[in-house]
Amino acid sequence: MTYSVQNTDGSRTINVAASQVNSSFSVALVGRNVSGYGQYFVQNSIRHLENFASTSAPSDSVLLTGQIWYDKNESVMRVYDGSGWQRMSTTVSATAPTGGVASGTTYYSTVDDKLKIHNGSGFVEASYAGKVSNEYTSDSAIGSPTKYGTRLRNMYIADDTGAYRAVLALMYVSDGTGTAGFTNGETIMAIFSDHASFDVHTTTAARVEGLGDVAIYAELNDTTDGIGTKIKPGMNLRKKYAGTAVALANVATFADKANAIYVSGSTYNANTIFRSGSTALIPDTTDSVTIGNVDQRFSTLFIDTIQIGDASSNAAQYIKKAGANVVLDIGESAAPIDNLYVTSISLANGGGISGLNVESFGTSSEPIDTAFISNVASGTFHLTSAGLYGNIVNSGGTTVLNPADGVVAQETTAQTLTNKTLGTVLAANNSQNIGNSGTKFGTVFSSVFDGTQAELTGTSNIAIINGTSATFTGNVGATYFNGIATQAQYADMAEIYSSDVEYAPGTVVKIGGEKEITQTLEHADVESFGVISSNPAYLMNSEANGQPVALAGRVPVKVIGKISKGERLVSSDVPGVAWGVAEEDVDIKAIIGRSLEDKEDGDEGVIEAVIGVK
C-alpha cells in the first residue's frame, strides 16, 4: 500500500509506494514491506548527523528550502534558500572564496588577518567605513557634498629593507584628481607612526586598507610637497598642500622638521622654535616669544644655555651649564644690572655666594643687603643682614669684614645693636665669641638666651636681678653652690637604687632581691625601705642606673583597704602595696610613713602619704 508524506507547511506531498525506497532526497523514504529497511534508517541517521557532508552540493531531484549541507571544500555550513546554497558561517582562508558568493558574503583572510565582505563586485575589508566626515560648501546641500573631507586609514609602508611598517594615515579626499593610485583623489596630510625612525622605500608600493597596493612611494619620498623620505615616531606632517606651506622657516630638510614645532603660513619670524641650525627662540623686531603662560607652565626645561641680549655686546647675559655645575652671570662691569629684586636665594649643600657686585653705596635710608661690596673706598655702608661664607672685600682686594670678626661697627662712638637678628653660620665644633677679653660689650639686654648649654669657665658669677617667677627646664651644674634659699616644685627627697625589675611609682620596696631593692611581699615587713618616687624634688646619686626611692617627703603610695588620715602605713601581703595599722599593733621599725588623706573603700588605690615619719 502506498503512503504519502508532507513537509511542515504542506506545500509538498511525496508518495512512497509499498516495497519501494523513494530517493528524491538525501535521506531515503522507505515504503512498506521493504526488505532490509533497518539499513536505510541507520544511513538516514548518519546523514542527519553529518548534515550531508560532501565536497559537492546535494544532487537531489527535489531540494527543500532550509535544507542544510556541509561544504567540505571550504569547511563551511550552507543552507538552501530556494535558489542556491548560501554560507551559514565565515570562511577562513588565505584566498577569497569563488563559488556561491553574493553581496554580503564574508570571509576571514589569513594573509592580512582581515575580515572581508563581498560588495557585489568583489571582496573589501569589512572594517572600512568609508568617509569619516563630509564637508560641504554654501552651494551644496547637506547630504550631497561636493567635497568628501578626511579619512583615517591603516597603511603599510615599506622601509628601505622592504619590510612593511604599519602606520595610520590621515587623508584629505576631494572630488578631483589626487595622488596617483588613489581612486577618489586622496592626498596624505599626515602619517602617525609608533616605530623608530625608518627610511621609506623608493620603489615598493604601499598597502592601504580599502585600496589595496598603491604606488604612493613617490609622495612619501617627496621632500618638497609630500611627506618625505623618513618616517619618524609620532606625527609626520605633509610639507605643502594646495600651494600653502606647512613648514618651518630656515630649516632646509625634512629630517630637521620632523622633531620641530610647525607654524603654517608665509611668515615665520614670530613664535618659532628651532630644533637645529639655530640655538635660540628668535622673534622679529615687533613680536615676542612666550613659552607657556601665567596659568599653564612647563614643569621642566632642559637647556644648556639661556642667552639674553646680543652675544657680541656687553649686555649679553647668560645662564649656562659649566661641566657639572650651573653658572649664573648677571651683568658685567661695563654693563651692570640697574635693579635686581630677589625675595630669597637658597643654595644647596651649604654653598655660598661667590659675589654680588653693587655699583652704588648704601645710605641709612637705602641699606645694601649683600655679602660682597665692590669699590668701597670711603664713606659709610650699611648691612641689614650678613650671613658670611667668605670675606667681604673691596674692589682692591682688601678685606673689609670676615666671618671671624663678626659684625663690626667702625665708628668711634658707642653703637647699639637693637631689634636685629645676629646670626652666624658656623662649621661643626666651632665656637662664636661676642666681644673679646680686651673689647667687651657694655650691656647685653636679652629676654631669652635659648640653647642647650651655657658654660662659664674659670671663677665666674651669675647674678639674676629682679627675678619674679619663671618655669625652667634642664640642668644647672656647679662644683659648689652657695645660696640663701632654694625652692622646688616637687615634695620628696629620693635616691637612685638598682631594682630587680622596673616598678611603678608608689610601689613599696625593701632592701633585697637580685639587685639592691625589691618590692615588699608580707605584712609589716621591718625591711621596708621606702616608696618608688615619680618626681623627686631632690635626687641623690642621680648619675646611677636604677629607680628613685623616696626616703622623706610627700609622695603617692599604693595602698589597699580603708585608711584614715594620719594612720600609720606598713607593707601588706599584697606585693608592693601598703595598708593602715594602729601604732600599738606593729613594730615601729615596720612603719614607712603616715597617710595624708582618708580612703573609704576596701579596694586597692593610691593616696598621698608622708614618708619617713613614724
C-alpha positions as CSV (number, residue, x, y, z in Angstrom):
1,M,0.0,0.0,0.0
2,T,1.3,3.5,-1.0
3,Y,1.5,6.2,1.8
4,S,2.1,9.9,1.5
5,V,4.3,12.3,3.5
6,Q,4.3,16.1,3.5
7,N,6.7,18.9,4.6
8,T,5.7,21.0,7.6
9,D,3.8,23.8,5.6
10,G,2.0,21.2,3.4
11,S,3.5,22.7,0.3
12,R,4.8,19.4,-1.0
13,T,3.5,15.8,-0.9
14,I,5.6,12.7,-1.6
15,N,4.0,9.4,-2.3
16,V,6.0,6.3,-1.3
17,A,4.9,3.1,-2.9
18,A,4.9,-0.2,-1.0
19,S,8.1,-2.3,-1.2
20,Q,9.9,0.8,-2.7
21,V,12.5,3.3,-1.5
22,N,12.0,6.9,-2.6
23,S,15.4,8.6,-3.3
24,S,14.1,12.1,-4.1
25,F,16.1,13.4,-1.1
26,S,19.4,12.8,0.5
27,V,17.6,10.7,3.1
28,A,15.8,7.5,2.0
29,L,12.0,7.4,2.3
30,V,11.2,3.7,2.9
31,G,7.9,2.2,1.8
32,R,6.0,-0.6,3.5
33,N,7.4,-4.2,3.3
34,V,10.9,-3.1,2.1
35,S,13.4,-5.8,2.8
36,G,16.4,-4.6,4.9
37,Y,14.7,-1.3,5.9
38,G,16.9,-1.1,9.1
39,Q,19.9,-0.2,6.9
40,Y,18.1,2.7,5.4
41,F,17.2,4.0,8.8
42,V,20.8,3.9,10.1
43,Q,22.0,5.6,6.9
44,N,19.5,8.4,7.4
45,S,20.7,8.9,11.0
46,I,24.3,9.2,9.8
47,R,23.4,11.7,7.1
48,H,21.5,13.8,9.7
49,L,24.5,13.9,12.0
50,E,26.9,14.9,9.3
51,N,24.5,17.4,7.6
52,F,25.0,15.6,4.3
53,A,28.8,16.5,4.4
54,S,30.2,16.3,0.9
55,T,32.6,18.1,-1.4
56,S,29.6,18.7,-3.8
57,A,26.1,20.1,-3.1
58,P,23.3,17.6,-2.8
59,S,22.0,16.5,-6.2
60,D,18.5,15.6,-5.1
61,S,15.8,15.8,-7.7
62,V,13.9,17.9,-5.2
63,L,15.7,20.5,-3.0
64,L,13.9,21.9,0.0
65,T,14.2,25.5,1.2
66,G,16.1,25.3,4.5
67,Q,17.9,22.1,3.6
68,I,21.4,22.0,5.1
69,W,24.7,20.9,3.5
70,Y,28.2,21.0,5.0
71,D,30.6,22.1,2.2
72,K,33.9,20.1,2.8
73,N,35.7,22.1,0.2
74,E,35.6,25.4,2.2
75,S,34.7,23.9,5.6
76,V,31.5,26.0,5.9
77,M,27.9,25.2,6.6
78,R,25.5,26.1,3.8
79,V,21.7,26.3,3.6
80,Y,19.4,26.1,0.5
81,D,17.4,29.4,0.2
82,G,15.2,28.2,-2.7
83,S,17.7,29.4,-5.3
84,G,21.1,28.4,-4.2
85,W,23.3,27.2,-1.3
86,Q,24.3,30.1,0.9
87,R,27.0,30.2,3.6
88,M,25.9,30.0,7.2
89,S,29.5,30.7,8.6
90,T,32.5,32.7,7.6
91,T,35.2,31.1,5.5
92,V,38.7,31.3,7.0
93,S,41.2,31.0,4.2
94,A,44.3,32.6,2.5
95,T,42.3,33.1,-0.7
96,A,38.8,34.5,-1.3
97,P,36.0,32.1,-2.0
98,T,34.8,31.9,-5.6
99,G,31.8,29.7,-5.6
100,G,28.3,30.7,-4.3
101,V,29.3,34.2,-3.3
102,A,27.0,37.2,-3.4
103,S,26.7,40.6,-1.8
104,G,27.1,40.2,2.0
105,T,29.3,37.1,1.8
106,T,32.1,37.3,4.3
107,Y,35.4,35.5,4.7
108,Y,38.4,36.0,7.0
109,S,41.7,36.4,5.2
110,T,44.7,34.7,6.9
111,V,47.1,36.7,4.8
112,D,46.5,40.1,6.4
113,D,44.2,38.9,9.3
114,K,41.2,41.0,8.0
115,L,37.5,40.3,7.8
116,K,36.3,41.0,4.3
117,I,32.8,41.3,2.8
118,H,31.6,41.0,-0.8
119,N,30.1,44.2,-2.1
120,G,28.6,42.7,-5.3
121,S,31.7,43.0,-7.4
122,G,34.5,41.9,-5.1
123,F,35.7,41.5,-1.5
124,V,36.6,44.6,0.5
125,E,37.6,45.0,4.2
126,A,34.6,44.9,6.4
127,S,36.3,47.4,8.8
128,Y,36.5,50.1,6.2
129,A,33.8,52.6,7.0
130,G,34.2,54.9,4.0
131,K,34.2,58.7,4.7
132,V,34.9,59.9,8.2
133,S,33.5,63.3,7.7
134,N,31.8,65.3,5.0
135,E,32.5,68.9,4.4
136,Y,30.1,70.9,2.2
137,T,30.1,74.4,0.8
138,S,27.3,77.0,0.8
139,D,26.2,76.0,-2.7
140,S,25.9,72.3,-1.9
141,A,23.1,70.7,0.0
142,I,23.7,68.8,3.2
143,G,23.9,65.1,2.4
144,S,25.2,65.7,-1.1
145,P,28.5,67.4,-0.5
146,T,30.8,68.5,-3.3
147,K,33.8,67.5,-1.2
148,Y,34.4,64.4,0.7
149,G,36.5,65.6,3.7
150,T,39.0,63.5,5.6
151,R,39.6,59.8,6.2
152,L,41.8,57.8,8.6
153,R,43.2,54.7,7.0
154,N,45.6,51.9,8.0
155,M,48.6,52.0,5.8
156,Y,51.6,49.7,5.4
157,I,54.7,51.5,4.3
158,A,57.8,49.6,3.0
159,D,61.0,50.6,4.7
160,D,64.4,50.7,2.9
161,T,64.8,46.9,3.7
162,G,61.5,46.1,2.0
163,A,59.7,45.2,5.3
164,Y,56.3,46.7,5.9
165,R,55.6,49.1,8.8
166,A,52.0,49.6,10.0
167,V,51.1,53.3,10.4
168,L,47.9,55.4,10.5
169,A,47.4,57.8,7.5
170,L,45.3,61.0,7.7
171,M,44.0,61.7,4.1
172,Y,42.1,64.5,2.6
173,V,39.6,63.3,-0.1
174,S,38.4,65.6,-2.8
175,D,36.2,65.0,-5.8
176,G,39.1,66.0,-8.0
177,T,42.2,64.1,-9.0
178,G,44.6,63.4,-6.2
179,T,47.7,61.4,-5.8
180,A,48.2,58.7,-8.5
181,G,46.9,55.4,-7.3
182,F,44.0,56.7,-5.2
183,T,40.5,56.3,-6.6
184,N,38.9,59.4,-5.0
185,G,41.6,62.0,-5.1
186,E,43.1,61.1,-1.7
187,T,46.1,63.2,-0.5
188,I,48.2,62.2,2.5
189,M,48.2,65.0,5.1
190,A,49.9,63.2,8.0
191,I,51.4,59.9,8.9
192,F,51.2,58.7,12.6
193,S,53.9,56.1,13.5
194,D,54.8,54.2,16.6
195,H,58.0,52.8,15.1
196,A,61.6,54.0,15.4
197,S,62.6,56.3,12.5
198,F,62.9,54.5,9.2
199,D,63.6,55.4,5.6
200,V,60.8,55.0,3.0
201,H,61.5,52.5,0.2
202,T,61.9,54.4,-3.1
203,T,60.1,51.9,-5.3
204,T,57.9,49.5,-3.3
205,A,54.2,50.4,-3.3
206,A,52.5,51.0,0.0
207,R,49.4,49.0,1.0
208,V,46.3,50.9,2.0
209,E,43.3,49.3,3.5
210,G,40.3,49.5,1.2
211,L,42.6,50.4,-1.7
212,G,45.0,47.5,-2.0
213,D,48.6,48.2,-3.1
214,V,49.0,51.7,-4.4
215,A,52.1,53.5,-5.8
216,I,52.4,56.3,-3.3
217,Y,56.1,55.9,-2.7
218,A,56.7,59.0,-4.9
219,E,54.6,61.1,-2.5
220,L,56.3,59.6,0.5
221,N,59.7,60.4,-0.9
222,D,58.8,64.0,-1.8
223,T,60.8,66.3,0.4
224,T,59.2,69.5,-1.1
225,D,55.5,68.9,-1.2
226,G,55.0,65.3,0.2
227,I,55.7,63.6,3.5
228,G,59.4,63.0,3.0
229,T,62.0,60.2,2.8
230,K,61.9,59.4,6.5
231,I,59.1,58.5,8.9
232,K,59.8,59.3,12.5
233,P,57.9,58.4,15.7
234,G,54.8,60.5,16.3
235,M,53.1,62.8,13.7
236,N,54.8,63.4,10.3
237,L,53.2,66.3,8.5
238,R,52.9,67.0,4.8
239,K,55.1,69.9,3.8
240,K,52.8,71.6,1.3
241,Y,49.2,71.3,0.2
242,A,47.3,73.4,-2.3
243,G,50.1,75.9,-2.5
244,T,50.2,76.7,1.2
245,A,53.4,75.8,3.0
246,V,53.2,73.8,6.2
247,A,56.8,74.0,7.0
248,L,59.4,75.6,9.3
249,A,61.4,78.6,8.3
250,N,65.2,78.4,8.0
251,V,65.3,74.6,8.2
252,A,66.1,73.1,4.9
253,T,65.5,69.4,5.2
254,F,62.6,67.3,6.3
255,A,65.0,65.5,8.7
256,D,65.2,68.8,10.6
257,K,61.5,69.5,10.5
258,A,60.4,66.1,11.9
259,N,61.2,67.0,15.5
260,A,60.2,70.6,15.3
261,I,57.1,72.6,16.0
262,Y,55.4,73.6,12.8
263,V,53.9,77.0,12.1
264,S,51.8,77.3,8.9
265,G,51.6,80.4,6.8
266,S,54.0,82.5,4.9
267,T,55.6,84.4,7.9
268,Y,57.9,82.6,10.3
269,N,59.6,85.4,12.2
270,A,57.5,85.1,15.3
271,N,56.8,82.3,17.7
272,T,59.1,79.8,16.0
273,I,61.1,77.1,17.9
274,F,64.1,75.8,16.1
275,R,65.5,72.2,16.5
276,S,68.7,72.7,14.7
277,G,70.5,75.4,12.6
278,S,70.0,77.9,15.4
279,T,70.1,77.8,19.2
280,A,67.5,80.3,20.4
281,L,64.0,81.5,20.3
282,I,64.2,84.3,17.7
283,P,61.3,86.8,17.3
284,D,61.4,89.6,14.8
285,T,61.6,93.3,15.8
286,T,57.9,93.5,16.7
287,D,57.0,90.1,18.1
288,S,57.9,88.2,21.2
289,V,58.1,84.6,22.2
290,T,56.2,83.3,25.2
291,I,56.8,79.7,26.5
292,G,53.7,78.8,28.5
293,N,51.7,81.4,30.3
294,V,50.7,82.5,33.8
295,D,48.2,79.6,34.3
296,Q,50.0,77.0,32.1
297,R,53.7,76.5,32.8
298,F,56.2,74.0,31.6
299,S,57.3,71.8,34.6
300,T,60.9,71.3,33.4
301,L,63.0,72.9,30.6
302,F,66.3,71.1,29.7
303,I,68.5,73.8,28.2
304,D,72.3,74.1,28.1
305,T,72.4,77.9,27.7
306,I,69.9,80.8,28.0
307,Q,71.3,84.0,26.4
308,I,69.7,87.4,26.9
309,G,70.8,90.1,24.5
310,D,73.3,90.2,21.6
311,A,76.2,87.8,22.1
312,S,78.5,90.4,20.6
313,S,77.6,93.2,23.1
314,N,78.5,93.8,26.7
315,A,74.8,93.4,27.6
316,A,74.8,89.7,26.9
317,Q,73.6,87.8,30.0
318,Y,74.0,84.0,30.4
319,I,72.6,81.1,32.4
320,K,74.8,78.3,31.3
321,K,75.9,74.9,32.2
322,A,79.6,74.6,33.0
323,G,80.6,71.0,33.5
324,A,78.6,69.5,36.3
325,N,77.7,73.0,37.6
326,V,75.3,75.7,36.5
327,V,76.8,79.2,36.3
328,L,74.7,82.3,36.5
329,D,76.3,85.5,35.3
330,I,74.1,88.6,35.6
331,G,75.6,91.7,34.3
332,E,79.3,92.7,33.7
333,S,81.5,95.6,34.9
334,A,80.8,97.5,31.7
335,A,77.0,96.7,31.7
336,P,75.7,96.4,35.3
337,I,72.1,95.5,36.1
338,D,70.1,98.5,37.2
339,N,67.8,96.7,39.7
340,L,67.8,93.2,40.9
341,Y,64.8,92.2,43.1
342,V,65.2,88.8,44.9
343,T,62.9,87.5,47.6
344,S,65.4,84.9,48.7
345,I,68.4,82.9,47.4
346,S,68.6,79.3,48.6
347,L,71.8,77.4,48.0
348,A,72.1,73.6,48.1
349,N,74.7,71.7,50.1
350,G,75.6,74.7,52.2
351,G,77.2,76.6,49.3
352,G,77.9,80.3,49.3
353,I,77.5,83.2,47.0
354,S,80.9,84.0,45.4
355,G,80.0,87.6,44.8
356,L,77.4,90.3,44.2
357,N,78.7,93.5,42.6
358,V,76.9,96.6,43.9
359,E,77.7,99.8,42.0
360,S,76.3,102.3,44.5
361,F,76.8,103.0,48.2
362,G,74.1,102.4,50.6
363,T,72.7,105.0,53.0
364,S,70.8,104.9,56.2
365,S,67.5,105.1,54.2
366,E,68.7,102.7,51.5
367,P,70.8,99.9,53.0
368,I,72.7,97.4,51.0
369,D,71.8,93.8,51.7
370,T,74.7,91.9,50.3
371,A,77.7,89.7,51.1
372,F,80.1,91.4,48.7
373,I,80.8,95.1,48.3
374,S,82.8,96.4,45.3
375,N,84.6,99.8,45.1
376,V,84.4,100.6,48.8
377,A,86.9,103.4,49.3
378,S,85.4,105.7,51.8
379,G,82.1,106.7,53.4
380,T,79.6,104.6,55.2
381,F,77.8,101.4,54.1
382,H,75.1,99.6,56.0
383,L,74.3,95.9,56.1
384,T,70.8,94.8,57.0
385,S,72.0,91.2,57.4
386,A,75.1,89.3,56.6
387,G,75.5,85.5,56.7
388,L,79.1,85.1,55.6
389,Y,80.7,82.1,53.8
390,G,83.7,84.3,52.7
391,N,85.2,87.7,53.3
392,I,83.6,91.0,52.4
393,V,86.2,92.7,50.3
394,N,86.5,95.9,48.4
395,S,87.5,96.3,44.7
396,G,91.1,96.4,45.6
397,G,91.0,93.1,47.3
398,T,91.3,94.4,50.8
399,T,89.3,92.5,53.4
400,V,86.6,94.8,54.9
401,L,84.9,92.1,57.0
402,N,85.4,88.4,57.5
403,P,83.4,85.8,59.5
404,A,85.9,85.7,62.3
405,D,85.3,89.4,63.1
406,G,81.5,89.1,63.3
407,V,79.6,92.3,62.8
408,V,81.8,95.4,63.3
409,A,80.7,99.0,63.8
410,Q,83.6,101.1,62.5
411,E,82.8,104.3,64.4
412,T,84.4,105.9,67.4
413,T,81.2,106.5,69.3
414,A,79.2,103.8,71.1
415,Q,76.9,101.8,68.9
416,T,73.7,100.0,69.8
417,L,72.5,96.8,68.0
418,T,68.8,96.8,68.5
419,N,65.8,94.9,67.1
420,K,68.1,92.8,64.8
421,T,68.9,89.2,64.4
422,L,72.6,88.4,64.9
423,G,73.2,85.0,63.3
424,T,76.4,83.4,62.2
425,V,76.7,80.1,60.3
426,L,79.5,78.1,61.9
427,A,81.1,74.8,60.9
428,A,80.9,71.8,63.3
429,N,82.9,72.1,66.5
430,N,83.5,75.9,66.1
431,S,82.6,78.5,68.7
432,Q,81.4,82.1,68.5
433,N,82.7,84.9,70.6
434,I,80.7,88.1,71.3
435,G,83.4,90.6,72.1
436,N,86.8,89.6,73.5
437,S,88.9,90.0,76.6
438,G,90.0,93.4,75.6
439,T,86.9,94.7,74.0
440,K,83.7,93.8,75.8
441,F,80.0,94.7,75.3
442,G,78.9,97.1,78.0
443,T,75.5,95.7,78.5
444,V,73.6,92.9,76.8
445,F,69.8,93.1,77.2
446,S,68.0,89.9,76.3
447,S,64.6,88.4,77.0
448,V,65.8,84.8,76.5
449,F,69.1,83.1,76.0
450,D,68.0,80.0,74.1
451,G,70.3,77.0,73.8
452,T,71.1,73.5,75.1
453,Q,74.1,74.5,77.2
454,A,75.6,77.6,78.9
455,E,79.2,77.3,80.2
456,L,81.1,79.6,82.4
457,T,84.9,78.9,82.6
458,G,87.2,79.8,85.5
459,T,85.9,81.6,88.5
460,S,82.5,83.1,87.4
461,N,79.5,84.6,88.9
462,I,75.9,84.7,87.7
463,A,73.5,87.3,89.1
464,I,69.8,87.2,88.4
465,I,68.4,90.6,89.2
466,N,64.7,91.4,90.0
467,G,63.6,87.9,89.2
468,T,59.9,87.1,89.9
469,S,58.8,83.7,88.8
470,A,59.6,81.5,85.8
471,T,59.5,78.0,84.6
472,F,62.9,76.4,83.8
473,T,63.8,73.0,82.3
474,G,67.2,71.4,82.1
475,N,70.1,71.1,84.5
476,V,72.4,73.5,86.3
477,G,75.8,72.0,87.2
478,A,78.3,73.5,89.6
479,T,81.2,72.4,91.7
480,Y,80.0,74.3,94.8
481,F,76.6,76.0,95.3
482,N,76.1,78.7,97.9
483,G,72.8,80.4,98.4
484,I,70.3,81.8,100.9
485,A,67.4,79.6,99.9
486,T,66.3,77.1,97.3
487,Q,62.8,76.0,96.2
488,A,61.5,73.0,94.3
489,Q,58.2,72.2,92.6
490,Y,58.0,68.6,93.9
491,A,57.9,67.4,97.5
492,D,60.2,64.4,98.3
493,M,63.8,63.6,98.6
494,A,64.9,60.5,96.8
495,E,68.0,58.5,95.9
496,I,68.7,56.2,93.0
497,Y,68.8,52.4,93.8
498,S,69.1,49.5,91.3
499,S,65.9,47.3,91.3
500,D,65.4,43.7,90.2
501,V,62.6,44.9,87.9
502,E,61.1,48.2,86.9
503,Y,58.4,49.2,89.5
504,A,55.6,51.7,89.1
505,P,55.6,54.9,91.2
506,G,54.0,54.4,94.6
507,T,55.4,50.8,95.0
508,V,56.6,49.9,98.5
509,V,60.1,48.5,98.3
510,K,62.7,46.9,100.7
511,I,66.3,46.1,100.6
512,G,66.8,42.7,98.9
513,G,66.2,40.7,95.7
514,E,68.7,40.2,92.9
515,K,69.7,43.9,92.9
516,E,69.7,46.5,95.7
517,I,65.9,46.7,96.2
518,T,62.8,44.7,95.5
519,Q,59.0,45.1,96.3
520,T,57.6,44.0,99.7
521,L,55.7,40.7,99.9
522,E,54.5,40.4,103.5
523,H,52.6,42.2,106.3
524,A,54.6,44.7,108.4
525,D,58.0,43.8,106.8
526,V,60.6,45.5,109.1
527,E,62.9,45.6,106.0
528,S,60.5,48.1,104.3
529,F,62.8,50.8,102.9
530,G,60.8,53.4,101.0
531,V,58.4,54.1,98.1
532,I,59.2,54.5,94.3
533,S,59.1,58.3,93.6
534,S,57.5,59.8,90.5
535,N,59.0,63.4,90.5
536,P,61.6,63.9,93.3
537,A,62.3,67.4,94.4
538,Y,65.9,66.5,95.3
539,L,67.6,63.4,93.7
540,M,70.8,61.9,95.1
541,N,73.1,59.6,93.2
542,S,71.4,61.0,90.0
543,E,74.0,59.6,87.6
544,A,73.5,56.0,88.7
545,N,71.2,53.4,86.9
546,G,68.1,52.5,88.7
547,Q,64.9,53.9,90.2
548,P,64.4,56.9,92.6
549,V,63.3,55.7,96.1
550,A,61.6,58.4,98.2
551,L,63.2,58.4,101.6
552,A,61.4,61.5,103.0
553,G,58.7,63.9,102.0
554,R,55.3,63.7,100.3
555,V,54.7,61.0,97.6
556,P,51.9,58.9,96.2
557,V,51.7,55.4,97.8
558,K,49.9,52.3,96.6
559,V,47.5,51.1,99.4
560,I,44.7,48.6,99.9
561,G,41.7,48.7,102.3
562,K,40.1,51.6,104.3
563,I,42.6,54.2,105.7
564,S,42.1,57.2,107.9
565,K,44.1,60.4,107.6
566,G,47.1,60.2,109.9
567,E,47.0,56.4,110.1
568,R,50.4,54.7,110.0
569,L,51.3,52.7,106.9
570,V,53.1,49.4,106.7
571,S,53.6,46.8,104.0
572,S,50.8,44.4,103.3
573,D,50.8,40.8,102.0
574,V,49.9,42.3,98.6
575,P,53.2,42.8,96.7
576,G,54.4,46.4,96.8
577,V,51.2,47.7,98.5
578,A,50.8,49.2,101.9
579,W,47.9,49.3,104.4
580,G,47.0,51.2,107.6
581,V,47.6,49.9,111.1
582,A,47.4,51.2,114.7
583,E,50.7,52.1,116.3
584,E,50.3,49.6,119.1
585,D,49.7,46.7,116.7
586,V,53.0,46.9,114.8
587,D,56.8,47.1,115.3
588,I,57.7,50.7,114.9
589,K,60.6,49.7,112.6
590,A,58.0,48.4,110.0
591,I,56.3,51.9,109.7
592,I,57.1,53.5,106.3
593,G,55.0,56.7,106.8
594,R,51.6,58.2,107.6
595,S,48.5,58.8,105.4
596,L,47.7,62.4,104.4
597,E,44.1,61.6,103.4
598,D,41.1,59.3,104.0
599,K,40.3,56.3,101.9
600,E,36.7,55.0,102.3
601,D,36.7,51.8,100.1
602,G,38.4,48.5,100.6
603,D,39.9,48.3,97.1
604,E,43.5,48.9,96.0
605,G,44.3,52.5,95.2
606,V,46.8,55.4,95.6
607,I,46.9,58.0,98.3
608,E,49.2,60.9,99.3
609,A,51.4,60.0,102.2
610,V,54.4,61.5,104.0
611,I,57.4,59.1,104.1
612,G,60.0,58.8,107.0
613,V,57.5,59.9,109.7
614,K,56.7,57.3,112.4
